[in-house]
Amino acid sequence: MKKTAALILSGILSLSIFAQDRSALELFNEGQQLQNRHQWFEAIDLYHEALEVNPQYGDVWYNMALCSYALGSFDLAVQYADNAAKYSRNFSQILNLKGMSLVSLGKVDEAREVFDSILEKNPNDINARFGLAELDLLDGRITVAEGRYQDALKRDNTNRKALLSLALVSAEMGNKAVSEKYIRQALAAYSGEAEVHYLAAYLSAKEGDYRTAEQRIRASVQINGDLDKSYALLGQILFAQGRYEEVMDICDFRIGRGREKADAWYLKGLSQEKLGNYEAAINTYGVGLSINPQDEVMRFSMEQLVNLTLTVEDQRRNEWAMFHSKKAQEFGRNFDGISERYEYQRALSLAPLNAPIRQAFADMLERDGLYELYIQQLKFVKENYDALTGEPGIQIDENTPARKRTREQIKNDDALESYTSLMKNNISARWNVDPFYLDKTRWNIGIYYTRKPVQLIHADLESVSAIAAGAVFNGVPSACVDVKTKPVSGYGEAFRIARQEKRDYFVIMTAEETERTYSLDATIYSARTGTKTSEIHVYRTGNDRMAKSLQRFRSGVLDILPIRGKVLQNVQGTLLLDLGRNDGISVGSEFSIVRKGRIETNDEGPGIKFNRKDLLGTVTVTACDEEISEGKYSKNGFYDTLNEGDEIVLLKNGEDDGKGKNGNAAMDSRPAADSDGNVATQAAAAEEKAAIKESLKPANRENDLIHLIRQIL
């Protein structure tokens, strides 16, 4: 027994001695080899071992910071850089890395101080100039950034980062020939580097030269077969050419190397969808979302396909809808009513027959004081009980035992009876009008989009965003929004289509994303004159960034649309109007009455116009329900020429009715301007104030350009 113990102890000591035989320098050198092959995690592991041998090894700390930066762990990069500064002589190099990490963290002022301090001691430091150039790019000062890169190149005419950055910046500015000149210089000086061929391929694809792009990206793959982003870009280039079978092969290859690549699942599903393999595409999207549930573009793509191809009764819809239902509950707990409503609407668009979600949505409406809408939901639940629950709610025949009502049914029936009784004397009851059968459509809007030749993360991002932007208006009864599913070449084509289809306005939008950001830019034009009406610029980070951007886009459109309605009935000067509190009006709101069909959008800017001879008078609201209201009519001139169906447009709004937002939570989905296009509700005013505040901030917007330059180490 003692002999066995001695042998074990001897083995442990031998292993310990063997481990100690590997010096910190050897571990560092081995880590360098892995780092050069972009095997960041393995390199960091060896660097940790080296630090156990020598905790004061400055070069190890610095290279750990480099690896952390490459992985996007910018907090750790700053921490490791600070440690490296204690033990290493390459002080400016370390500070530059720290500054770039601070830029990535959004700590712009701290980063600028770091770079300025470096240049104060060493005016010729190229890396500090790179850092300041990136700050200029974040602020949108692209020409200033170009000047800094050119200064760096003058000091080192073969500097890799300067050449590649200038190629990217020149392409962004539209200087194709200059960009190609710099990329050829980089290819000549660094022909053996996969990263250089990768960026060269991206620039060729950006110009639509897919043949050259494919040649260059295949060269990148041959040089470094482990560079996954080269395979990803190859897939995007093939997708842009419509070579979907080859795209699927590339995606399968990437997935075989690591199933966690959600972008590969997305591109494979999108290719299957393009080939008409809808069921396979839905399954592929589902796998991708199980890996990354927060991939909003993939989720939007799948839901759009589901709504186009699967029957309403398909049970899988319930599972997908529950994702949005849970998010709605989270937003409700955080008192974000607009997002809560939006998520419930997305859930019900997927699974309109889901009883628990329908009930939760109804309860939210009751909580927000939307009692008429609440009653409509309860009626729907009651009338469609069999379809919603899959169980008979009543006795079918004398041979079938009557089913007892559930607790939920009893609660709903009691609520339905109570609220119906309370509303016996409301406006709709007095006039014998059901407001939910009224056609409130007043605005006809077209959404068009332009497409980039290639995307780095999600192919067809612009198409998915445009269709989602149209879908976000599904709960807006006053606006008919149509999305052209194919991209337009530009303003001219969009204007022509909108004019032919007799739109009121048309929107041209673009979308961009990085791994952590999403931005949407839209310009609104008058479809009658083609003049610019308004612009919307949205930039969001964090979770739900795409959904939040779409909600802001919807608000931006609705905030410039005047509140319009029509006269339903006229009884001795008392008018019934098809607008109510849910449309943002209240007692005291005043409207112009205009002959039907005579209102036009302004020649320039928001708002409407009409001929003075078509002005029939005004009406002031005297009583207001959720969807309809009564008003006192004052005619214009001696003769009363008012007809039912004539239009009304808001002149000025009444005072808030005490419920906030000039009514209630429905205000996020209704037009909110007066006849001049100025915001006329408290909700819209608050939204406009927030948008102005946001626009006054420095741009600091990440995009493909900044993302690619940041990756050049």
N, C-alpha and C positions, 0 to 999 in steps of 0.2 A: 504493500500500500504506500509506504514511504517512498519507494522507488518510483512508483507511478506519479506521485505528487511532484517529485523532483523533476521528472521528465516534462510534466505540464509546465512547471515554473520555468524550466530551461527554454521551452518553446516560446513562452510569452516574452521572455527576455530577448530571445533571438529576433522575434518580430519587432520589438521595441527598438532594438539596435538597428535593424534593417530600415525602419521608418526614419530613425534619426540620421541614417546614412544619406537620405535624400535631403540635401541642403535646401535652404530657402531659395537660392539662386537656381537650382535645378527645377524646383517646383515652379518658379517664376517663368523660366524659359519654356517649360512644357505648357504652361498656361498661355504664353504668348502665341505658341503654335495653334492652339485651339482658338484663341481670340482672332487670329488672322483668318481662320476658316469660318468666322462668325458663329462659333459654338460658344455662345456667351455663358450659358449656365455651367457648362463643364469647366470653362476657364475660371469662372468665379469660385467654383469649388476648389480648384487647385490653389488659387490665390489665398483662400481662407486657410488652407493647410500651410502655405508659406508664411502667413502672418502668425500662425501658432509657433513656428520656429523662430521668427524674427518679427515681433510686433511693430518695429520701427522701420520697416522696409518701405520707404516712401514711394518707390516705383510701383510696388504692388498695390498700394492704396490708390495711386493715380490710375492704374489700369483697371482696378475694380470700379472706379468712378466712370471710366470709359465704357466698360461693359454695361453698367447700370444705365448710363445715358442711352446706349444703343437699345436697351430693353424697354426704355420709357419710364424707368424708375428714377425720376429726376430728383426726388427728395433724397434718395440714397446717394445719388451722384454728388449732390452738394455736400452731404455728410462725409463721404469718402474723400472728396476734394479738400475739404478742411483738414482732414487727418493727413492727407498727402502733403499739404503745405507745411506741416510741422517737421517733416523728415526729409523732404526732397529739395533739390536745388532748382529744379525747373519751375520756378515760382510763377512766371507769367503764363506758362502753359497750363498750369493747374488753375490759375485764376480765370483764364479763358474758358476752360471747361466748366468751372463753377458759374461763370456768367451765362453761358449757353444753357445750362440747366435751369438757372433762374428765369431766363426767357421762356423756356418751355413750361415753367410753372406759372407763368403769367405775372411774375414779379418784375415788371419792366423797369421800374425806377431803380431797384436794387441792382439789376443787371447793368443798367447804363452806368451807374457809379463804379462798378467793377471794371468795365471796359475803359472808362475814362481814366481811372487810376493807373491802368496798365500803360495807356498811351502817354500819360504824363511822365512816366519813368522811361518809356521806350517808344518814341513816336513812330518807329518803323515796324512795330509789331503787327504782323499781317492778321493774325487770328483775332486780335481785338477789333480790327476793322471789319472782319467778317461778322463779329457779334453785333456791332453797331449797324451794319448793313441789314441784318435780320430784324433788328428793331425798326429800321426804316420801312422794311417790307410789311411788318405788322401794322405800322401806321399808315400804310398805303402810299408811301413816298418811294415809288419804284425807281424813279430816275435818280434820286439821291443814293439809293442802294447800289444802282448800277455804277455810279461814280466811285463808290467805295471799293467795289470789286475791281474796277479798272485800276485804281491806285494800288491795290494789292498785287495785281498782275504786273504793274510796272516794276515793283520791287522784286518780283520773282516770276519771270515770264513763262515758266512751265508749272506754276503752282496748280495742282490738281483741282483744289476746291474753287480757286478763282476762275479757272477755265470752265468748269462745269456749271458754276453759279451764273456766270455771264451768259452761257448758252441758254440756261433756263430763263433768266431774266429777259434776254433779248427775244426769245420766243414768246414770252408773256406780253411783251410790248409790240409784237407783230413784226419784228425785224427778222424774218426767216433767214435771209442770206447771212446776216451777222451771227445768228445762232448757229447755223451750220458751220461757219468758219471756226467758231470756238470749239464746237464738238469734234471737228476734224483734228484740230490741234490736240485736243485731249486724247483722241483715239491714237494719234501718232506717238504721243509721249507715253501713254499708258495702255498700249494695245493688249497687254496681258492681264488687265484687271476687269473682272466681270462687271463690277459696279459701273464702270465707264460705258461699257456696251449696253448695260441696262438703261442708263439715262439717254444714251444715243437712240435706242429703240423707242423710248417713251416720246422723245421729241419728234421722231419721224411719224409715229402713230398720231401724235397731236396735230400734225399737218395733214393727216389723211393718207400718208405714203405708207400703206400697210406692207407692201413688198419689201421695202428697205427696212421697215421696223421689224418684220419677221426675221430677216437675215441677221440683223444686229442682236435681237434677243436670243436667237439660237446660238450665236457666238458666245453670248454671256453664259448660257447654259452649258456649253461645251467647256468653257474655262473653269466654271465652278458649278458642278452638278448639285451642290448642296444649297445653292442660293434660291430659296423657295419663292421669293418675290419675282424672280425672273420667270419661273414657270407660271406664276399668277398673271404676269403681264402678257406672256405668250398666249394664255387662255383668252385674255381680253382682246388681243389683236386678232385672233382667229374668230372670236365671237363677232367682232365688228365686220368681218368679211362674210358672215353667215355660214361658217364652216362648223356647224353645231356638233356633228359627230366627233370631229377632232377635239373640239372643246371638251366634250364629255370624257374623252380619253385622258386629256391633260388633268381634268378634275379628279378622275379616278386615281391617276398616278399620285397626285398630291394627297388625296385622302388616304391612299395606301401607306403613305409615309407618316401620316398623322391625322386621325379622324377629327381632331379638334378644330380643323380649318373650316370655320363656318362659311367663309367667302367662297370656298370651293364647292360646298354643298349648294350655295345660292346659285352660282354660275351653272352648275350642272342642272339644277331644277329649272332655271330659266331657259337653258338650251333644250331640255325636254319639252318645255311649254312651247317653244318656237317650232318644234317638230310635231306638235299636236299630241304628244304623249301626256295628256293632262293628269291622268291618275298617277302615273309615275312621278310627274313633276310635283304634285301635291305631297306624295310620300317623301320625296327628297327634301322639299322645303320643311316638312315636319321633322325629319332627322336633324336638319341644320338648326332649327329652332330649339330642339331639345338640347343641343350643344350650346347655343347662345340665344336664350329667350329674349334678350334685349335688342336683337337685330331687327330694328323697326322696318327697314326696307324689305327684308325677306318676309316679314310678317305681312306687310301691306301687299306684297306680290302674291303670297299664298291666298290671302283673303279675297283679293280681286279675282283670282282664278277660281276659288271655291264658289263665289257668288255667281260666276258665269257658267259653271259646269256641273255643280252638284245640286240635287233636288233639295228643297227646303226640309224634307223629312229625314235627310241623311243624319244619322246619330252622331257622326264625328263632329258636326257643327257645334254641338253642345260643349264638347271638350275645348275647342278653340275659343268659343265664346266665353267660357269661364275665366280665361286669362284676363279678358277685359273687365269682366264682372268683379274680379278680385282687385284689379287696379282701381276701379270705380269706388270700391269700398275704402281703399287706402286714401284716395283723394277726399272722400267724404269725411274720413277721420281727421284729415288735415284742413278741413273747411275750404277746399278748393272746389267750389260748386260747378264752375264751368268745365273743368277737366273731368269731374265726376259724371256730369251729364254727357259729355263727349264719349267717355268710355262705355257708358250704358248704351248709347246709341250704336256704337260699333259692335257691341255684344249682340244687340237685338238685330242688327243687320245680318249678322252671321246666323243667329238662331232665333228667329222671330217667334218660334213656338216653345221656347224654353220658359216654363212656368216660374221657377224661382227668380230668374233674371227679370222677367216681366213684372213680377210682384215687387222686386226691389226698386225697379225704375218707378213704378207707381207710388211707392212709399216716399221716394225722393221728391216726386212732384207734390205730394201732400205736404211734406215738410217745408217746401219752398213756397207754399201758398198758391200753387197752381191747381186750384180745385176743379176747374172745368176739365183740364187735361187729365187730372187724376180720375175723374168720373169716366172719361172715355177709356182709360186703361182698364178700369174695373169692368166696364161693359165688355171690353174685348176679352178679358179673362173669363168672364161668365159665359159669353156666347161661344167661346172656343175651348171650353174646359176639356172636352174629349181629346182634341188635338194637342193641347198643352200638356196634359197629364198622361195621356194614353189610357185613361180609364173613363168609363161612362159616368157622367155626373148626375144622370136622372134615371128613373125606371124606364127601360126601353119598351117592355110589354108586360102583360099580366103574369107571364111565366118567369119574369126576371125580378128578383128581389130588389126593392128600392134601396139605393145606397144612402147611407147617412152623410150629411154634409160634414166636411172636415172643419177644423177650427179656423183655417184660413178662409174657407168659403163663408162661414158664418160671419167672420170679421168683415170681409169684403161686402157681403150682402147688407150688413148693418150700416157700413159706411156709405154704400151706394144709396140706400134708402134715406139716410140722414142728410147727405149733401144734396140729393135730388129735391128733398123737401125744402131745404134752406134756399134753394135756387128757384123756387116756384115763381117768385116775383122779380126775377132778374130781367135784364133787357131782352134776352133771347126768348124768354117765356112770354113776355108781354107782346112781342112782335111776331111770335110764332116762327122763329128762324133758328135753324140749327147751324151755328157758326162753323162747325167742323166740315161742312159740305161746301163752304164758300171757296171760290177760286181767288186766292190773294196774290197770284203771280203778277208782278209789276215790272220786273227787271229781267232782261234777257242778256246773258253774259257768256262770252266764249273764252275758253282758256286754251292757249297754245304754248308750245315750248320749243326751244332750240336744243339741239343735242351736241355734246362734245364728241369728238371722234373716238375717244377712249377714256374709260374711267379706271381708277386705280383700285377701287374696292367693289362697288356694285355697278355692274353693267346695267344700262337702261335706267339709271337713277332718275334722269329727268322725266322719263315716261311714267315711272311709278309715282313720282312726286306730283306730276300734273294730274293723274287720275285720282290720287288721294286728295289733292286740293279740290277737285270737283266733288268728290264724295263728301267732303266736310260740309258742303252746302245742302246736303240732303235734308237736314232739319230746318231749312230756311224756306218757309212757304212763299215768301214774296219774291224770290229770285230763282229763275230757271238758268242753271249753269250747265253748259255743255263743254266737254273736253274733246279736242281733236286728238285721237290716239296716236297719230303719226306726227313726227316733228315737222315744223315749218322751216323754210330756208331763212326766214327773217321777217322783218316788219312788213314788207310789201305783200308777201303771201298771206300773212295773218290778216292784214287790213282788207285785202280783197275778199277773203272767205267770210269775214265778219260782216262786211258790207252786203255781200250777196245773201247772207242768211238773216239780214235785218236785225242784227244784235244792237243793243244799246251801248255796251262797252265790250272791249276785248282786252285780254291780259296776255302778255308775253312773259313767260317765266323761265328762270334757270335755277338749277340746284347744284350745290357743291357739298362735299363732305370730306372729312378726314376720319381717322379712327376715333376721335373724341369730339368732333364738331359737326354741325349741320347748318347750312345757310341756304336761304331762299331769297331770291331777288325777283321782283315782279314790277312791270310797268303797265299801268292801266291807260288805255286809250279810248277816245270816243269812236265808236264804230261808224258814226255818221260823218264826221269830219277828219278822223284820223289823227287828231291832235292829242298830245299827252294830257292826261287828266290827273294822275297821281303816281307815286312810286312807293313801293313797299320793300324794305330791306330787313330781313330777319336773320339773326345769328344766335344759335343756341348750343350749349354744351351740356354734358351730363346725360342721365337717363331721360327718356321720353322727349329728346330734343326735336325729333321730327314731328311728333304729335303737337308739341307746344308751338313749333314754327307754323304748322298748318292752322292752328287755332288763331295765332296772331295774324296770319295772312287773311283768314276769313274776316276777322275784326277790321283789318285795314281796308278791305273792300266795302264792307257794310257801313263803315263810318263815313264814307263819302256819298252813299246812296240816300237821297231824300226819302223821308217817310211818305209813301203814297198809298192811297186807298180809293174807294169809290162809294158813291151814294147808292144804298140798297133800296131805300124807300123814302118817300116824302109825304108827310101827313100834316098839312096846314102849317108848314114852316118848321116842323120838327123833323129832322133827318135821321135816318138810321145809317150808320157808317160801318164799313167792314174793318175798322181798326179798333184796337183796345189796349189795355194796359200792357199786354204781352208785346205790343208793337212799340212800346216806349212812350205812349201818350197818357194824358191824365185829364181830369176836369180842368177846363180853362185853356186847353190846347186850341189853337186857331189855325184854320186851313183855308187856302184859296180853293174855289171850285172852278174847274176848267172843263170845257166841252170835251167829251170823250174822244181820245185819239189825237188831241192837239198839243200834248206835252212833248217837248224834245229835250235832249241833253244839250247843255251849253256848248257853244262853238269851241271854247277853251276852258279848261279847268272843270271842277266838279259843279254840281247843281243843274237846274233845269230852266227852261225858258218856254214862253208861249206868247201868242199874240194877245194884246190887251183886249181885243174885241171878243176873244174866246173866254175872258174872265166873266163868270156868271154871278159871282158873289163870294161870300165867305161863310164859314160855319164855325161856331165855337162850341166845344164839347161841354155838355151839361151833366152827363152821366156816363160812366165808363165801366164796362166789365172787362173780362180778360181778353176776349177776341172781338167784341163789337162795342159800339158806343152810340149815344144819342147826342145831337147838337142842335143849336138854334141857328137857323138860316137867315142871312141878311143878303137880299138880292142886290145885284149891281145894275142900277138904272131903273127905269119905270116898269118894264115888262119882266115877268117871271118866265124865263126860258129854261129852267132847270128840268132835266130828265133823269130818270133812274139810270144808273150806269155811268153818269158823268164822274169825272175824276176829282180827287182832292189831293192837295199837296201841302205839307206842313209849312206854315208861316212862322209860328213861334209856339214853343211848348208850354204847357201849364206847370204849376208847381208840383214838386214831388208829393206823392200821395201818402208818404209816411212809411212805405214799405221798402224804400231804397231803390236805386236804379230806375226811378220813374215807373215803378211797377214791381218787378221781381226778377228772378234768375233767368227767365227766358230771354232777357235782353241781349244776351251774347249772340243770338242767332237772328237778329232782325236789323233792317236798315236803321240808321241812327242820325240822319242829317236833316236839315231844313231845306227849303227850296233853293237856297244859295250854296248848298253843299257843306255848310258849317255844322259841326256837331251840335245836336239838339237834346241829348239825353245825358244824364249824369254818368252813366256807364261809359258812353263814348268819350265824354270829356276826360274821364280818368284814364281811359285807354290812350287817348291822344297825348295826354301829359306824360304818361309812361313812355310812349314811343319817342316823344321829343327828348326826354331825358336820356333815353338810350342812344339816340342819334348824336347827342352832344359828347358822348364818351369817345375816347380814341378808338380807332377802328379795331386794332389788335385782333384781326380776323385771320385765323389759320386757313390755308387753302392748299391745293396741290403743290403750288410753287414753293411755299414755305416748308411744307412737309418734306418735299424732295431735297431741298437745300439742307434742311436739318439732318437728313440722313447721310450727307456727305461728310465723312469723318476725316 
